[in-house]
């Protein structure tokens, strides 16, 4: 989702510096679709094994049918697998170009939205169900846009020597993503606070002594690290690339610094995703304090 849409809004529509000219762009998206399909199917089997009591019981048609037809998480996983398969087929058939990026981005958006039913938001009940689920979905979409853009940026900065057109496109992409990134940060922060309210409540002291609260603190620290690096990109990388375009700065020093910063930010983003996947295995503090 994030990388495909990045190719649409951040890079020129055509020409030698467009996303169409990037040989790695289409394979990147195809790899992501295949990984999503495989990961979804393996995750579905693992979750079914937990519910059925063993891996052997999970691999029966009866268990898999029950999970995918009677449980929201199973239905969401099945839908995500279908979207991933459709994206893989689409990326195989359609040539590089704007139609490919938009189609892959649309299918990625639908697949990403299904993650809302995989966490605590999908399992919440009562009047909080829809707001919590909605916050989870928006949170996942905003995070996908940010992390996907980071992966694309790493690809753009990977080449050690770039012609003026490609360097100009990279600088332009940084400038175009800057306001979008600010909006994404605001959305992620707002929906993150909403999710924290639902899962942690107001007793922060108790939350701090729980595994869930400690993991949440780690996630916030990683997120703040990404914010610091994003601010450095805005304050340093864009001016440095602009100076390089006017032959006032060394290309390799500029690209090397940008490359290292982007890789670090992307790794922090993947660490955040790992923390999020861990959340699904933990009982939130609010569940511990619910009256029986």
WODADA-V586793 format. One record per run of one state. SS is the DSSP state (2 for helix, 1 for strand, 0 for the rest). FROM is the first residue (numbers start at 1). TO is the last residue. Records with the same first field share a line. If there is no record, write none. Layout:
BEGIN
SS->FROM-TO ; FROM-TO
END
This chain:
BEGIN
0->1-1 ; 10-18 ; 22-22 ; 53-54 ; 59-60 ; 71-71 ; 94-97 ; 118-119 ; 124-127 ; 158-163 ; 201-203 ; 209-210 ; 246-250 ; 280-284 ; 289-292
2->2-9 ; 19-21 ; 23-52 ; 55-58 ; 61-70 ; 72-93 ; 98-117 ; 120-123 ; 128-157 ; 164-200 ; 204-208 ; 211-245 ; 251-279 ; 285-288
END
